[in-house]
Amino acid sequence: MGQKRNNQLGTSARSTRPRAAALNPVAAAVAGILCCAGGAYAAEETPAVSDESNALNEIVVTASAQGVKKLDASYNIVSLSLDDIKNSNPASVADIFKLSPGIWPEASGGQTGVNIDVAGFPNGGGDSPYFTTMINGSPLYGSAALSFMDSSSLLRFDDTVERVEIVQGGPSAIFSSGQAGATANFILRTGSEKTTGSVGFTYGSEGSERVDAFYSGKIIDGWYGSIGGFYRVSDGVRDPQYPSDIGGQLTATLKHDLDGGSVMFWYRNLNDKNQWYADFPYIVVNGKAQPYPGFNQLNSTYNSKQLQNFQIPSPGGGFWNDDISNGRGAALNYFGSNLDLKLDGGWKISNTFLFDGGWIPTNALVNNGNPKSLGA
């Protein structure tokens, strides 16, 4: 078996991309119209504007210099609210992207390490070379994909997200880190005059337990804050005899109203471990693949206490311990900001900033051919 790929972003790694997009959500006001026929005819009320019409008039900010109505956009854009995403019951962040036509995520592998393909582009052959993931208009990493690291692995979905906007083509190549394929922009929830909060507990098969919480509101006049996140533990679809998924995420925002605009600061900590399941052993008999004897393809796994730790050669000399239970997780810190101002004469200033760093390790067992006997 082969072992271990380790992508190090480094504690000082960062991805800073100035954006030209206004990032505050704007709701379009729509009023119903009461029409009167007059004379002997009774007043007739026209049907209320549908939710679909409201959605088309929603202002989206991804791949746009000043924001544009979905109805007026000349390119493919999908905007999904927090409730829309929850109703789709995504298995991972990448699983959300399949709600946009033309995007296919290989989401069967779990929370991380997903391959994402975009219609009209060659098969990526691994990871997500034509897909960029952003938070509040800033790409989470400068390049679309490193080896064994797609950008959707750099975050987890929870109640701190207000909505996600997915853009394919059009101005995406200009306003989205030069991404010609597709871009997903996660917009964070911020505080407001109204105090809101929620707590949720999820229990499932596979020994999974998860707690989600979110709270936001006014701090003092002109200052608003929010904080939220999740923590979970799970044995996974194939119990490896140690937690398959364990960890959580914490996100906080601080927003301040300015004359003609606002400034918002946000921080996110992600510390999560996720088991990675590779292919399983088989044998070839007369040119046809068959299950390997003694290995149940439906529920067996290489991962176990017996194969949890390896001593492998270190590039710097000597050996280091490779703990398979660390899986394909992430230990990341993010600090970002968004500034939006309207000036006299119709001028606008919009700036986004992001500094991030940490580790994206891959500790995994990879099948490298048919199993052999100990004597071989």
N, C-alpha and C positions, 0 to 999 in steps of 0.2 A: 504494500500500500504506500502511496505517497502521503506526505503530511505537510501541513502548514504553509499557508501564504499569509504574510503579515504586512498590511499597508499601514504605514505610520504617517499621519499627517504632521506630527511634530507639535510640540506644545506652543510653537509660535507660528504654525501654519495659519494662513488666513485667506479669505476670499473677499475682497472689497470691490464692489462694482457700483459706481455712481449710476443712478437710475434717473430717468426723466419722466417718471410716472407719478401722478398724484395718487396717494395710497389710502386716503380716507374714503370709506364707502359713502356713496350718495344715493339716497332713495328718490325716485322720481314720483312726484305727486300726480295722482290720477283721480279724476272725479267722474262720478256717474252723471249722466245728463237726463233730465226729465223733459220729455217732449210732449207738447199739448197740441192736439189736432184742431181744436177750436170748434165753433158752431155746435152742432148736435152730437159731435163725437166726443166720447169720454177721453180723458187724459190717459196716455199710454206711456208706461215707463220702459225705457230701453233696458236690456239686460246689463247687469253690472259688469264692469271690466273684469275679465277672467284673470286667474293667477298667471296664465300663460302670457297674457299681455303685459302684466306687471313685470314678469321675468324678462321679457324682451326690452323693456324700458330701463332695466337695471344698468347702472353705470359700472363698467369694468375698467380696471386700471392696468392690467397686465399687457405688455407689448403695445403701450399707447403713451404718447407724450403727455396728454392732458385728461385721459379718461374718455370713454366712448360708450354710447348705448349699445347693448348687444344687437338691437334691431338695425343700427347704422353700421355696424362693423362689416367690413367686406372680406373677412377671413373667419375661419372656424374657431369659435371660442365657446367653452362650456363653463358655466359658473354653478358651483354646487354649494348649498348652504350646509351648516352643521347638521341639520335634520336630514337633508338629502343624503349626506354621507352615512349617517347612522342607519337610515332605512336600507341602505345597500348592504349593510353588515360586512364591511371589508375585512379580509383576513390579515391585511397588511396595508401600509401606505400605498404600495404599488397597485394593490387591488382596487384602489379608488380610481386609478387612471383608466380602467377599462370602461368607465362610464362615459368617456369621450370617444366617439366613433373614430376608428382608425388607429387606436392605440391598443396594443396587446401586451399585457404584462404576464410573464411566466411566474405567477404568484403561488404556485403549488409548493415551492420550497420553503415557505415559512415567512418570517418577518423580514429577513434580510437577504442580500445576494441575489436580487431578482434581475432577470433579463427583460428589457423592455424594447419592443419593436414598434416603429411608427410607419404607417402606411405611406408608400411612395419612396421609402428609403431602403437600402440594402439591409439584409438581415445582419444585425450587429455582431453575431457570432459570440456574444457574451457581454454581460453588463448592459449599459445603456448609453451607447455613444451618441445617440441622436435625441437624448432627453435630458433636460435640465430641471432640477427641483430648486425652488426658491422659497424664502420666507420674507414677507413684506417687501418684495421686489429685489432682494439680494440673493444671488446664487449661493448655495451652501458650499460649493467648491468651485474653483476656477475652471477646471476642465469638466466635461460632461461625465467622464468615467475613467477611473483608474482600473488596473487589473484587479479583479475580484472585489470591486467596490462600485456599485451604482449609486447615484445620488439619492435615491429614495431610501437607502439604508441609513442616511444621516439624520433622520428624524422619525418620530412615532406619532401616530394620530391620537389626539385626545380632545377634551372639551375646551381647550384653550384656543382652538381654531374657530374663527368666525365663518370662513368659507374658503374654497379653493377655486382658482381660475386656471383653466387649462387651454392653452393657445397652440394651434397647429398652423405653421406657415405664416404667410402675411408678414407683418412687421416684426414678427418674433426674432428674425435674424438680426434686426437692428437694436431692438429694445430688450433683448433677452440674452445677454452674454454671448451674442453671436450665434445663437442656437437656431439652426435652420430646420430642425425636426419639430419637436414639441416642448413646451415649457409648462410646468405646474407651479403656480404661485400660491402659497398658503398665507392667508391674511389672518393675523392674530386678533383675538378679542381684546378690547381695551375697556377701561372703566368709563363710567358716565355718571350723570346726576342720579340715576336710578341704581340702587343697590341690588345686585343679583347674586345668586349663589346656587350651587347644586352639589349633591353628593350621590354617588352611585356605587353599587357593589354588584359584581358579575361573578357567577359561579357556573362552571361548566364541566363536562366530562373531561377526561384526561387530567384530572386533578387540578384544574385551572381555577384560580381565584384572582380577582382584580378589583381595586378600589380607585375610583375617579373622584376628583373634587375640583371645584372652581368657585372663586369669589371675586367680585369686582364692585367698585363704587367710588364715591367722591371722598377725597382725603381732606382737602381744604378748598377754598374758592379757587377755581382755575386749575386744580390739580386732581388727577384721577388715576386710580391704580387697579391692577388685577393680579391675581396669582392662582395657579392651578396646576394640575398634573395628574399622574397616576402611578400606581405601583402594582405589580402583578407577579405571580409565580405559577408555573405550569409544568406538568410532567411531559407534555408534548404528545404528538400522535403515536410515537413509538418510544415508550418509557426507557430512558438510558440509565436508570438507577440513580440519577441525580437530577436536579431541576433542569428541564430543557430550556425554559424561558424564565428568567428572573431579573428583575430590575425595574426601573421607572424613569420618569421624566418630570422636571419642574420648570415652569415658565412664569415669568413675572413681567409686567409692563408698568410704565409710569408715563403719563401723558399730561402735557401742559398746554393750555390755550394761550395763543398769542394774538396780537392784533393782525387780523387777516390770515390766520392760519393756526398751526399747532406744531409741537415737537413731541416726539414719542421715543422713549428708550425702552429696550426690552432685553431680557436675559433668559437664557435657557440652558439647563444642565440635563444631559442625557447619559444615563449609566445603565446599560442593558446588556444581557447576555442571551444569545439565541442559538439553539442547536441547529446545526446544518446537516441535512440528510443528503448524502450522495446516492449514486446508483447502487444496486445490490448485485450479489454474485449470481452467476449463471454458468451453465455449461453448454457447449455446442456439440450436438450429436447429429451426424449426417447433414451438416450444414444448417441445422435448425437450433435456435436458442431454447434451452429448457431450464427450469428452476434448478438451482444447486441443491443437492440432497441435504436435508437437515436444516435448511434455511427457509423459513416461512416468509415469502415475499410480501404477505399482507401486513405482518406486524413485527417482524424481526428487524434488528438494526445492529450495525457494527458497534455502535456506541454503548459502552458499559463500564463498570468499575474496573474490569480486567484490562480494558484498553483505554483508560482515562489519561494516563501519563506516559510520555515518551521522553527520552533523552536524545536530542538531535544535535547535529553539528551547528555551531554558531559561526556566522560569517566573520566574526572578530576573533575566532579561535576558541577552542574548548567546546563545551556543550552547554545547552540550556534545556530547561524543562518545558515541554509542550503539553499543557493541560487542555485536553479536548473539551472539557466541560465549559471552557470559556467561549466556545462556539464562534459565531460570526457576529459578535456584539459590537458595542460602541461605547466609548467613554469620551464625551465631547462637551465643551463649553462654548456658548455663543454669547456675544454682546453686540447688539445692533441698535440703530437709531433711524428715525425718519423725520425729515423736516419738510413742511409744506407751507408756503407763504404766497399770498397774493399781494402784488405791489401796484402802485398807481400806474395808469396808462396801459392796463391789461397784461402787465408782466407777471410771471409766476416763477417761483423758485421751488424746486423739488430735489431733495437729496436723500439718498439712503446709504447707510454704512453698516458693514458687518465685519467683525473680527472673530474668528473661531479657531479652535485647535483641539488636539486630542489624539485618540487612537481608534483605528478601525481594524482590529485584528481578525484574522481567519485562522482558527484552530480546528482542523477537520480531518476526518479519515476519508480518503478518496480511493475508490475501487480502481485498481490498476491491472485488471485481468482476472482470470479465474483463480480462485484460492488453490493453494498447493499444500501437499502434506508437509508435516514438520520435518520429515526426513529429506524432503527436496529443498 
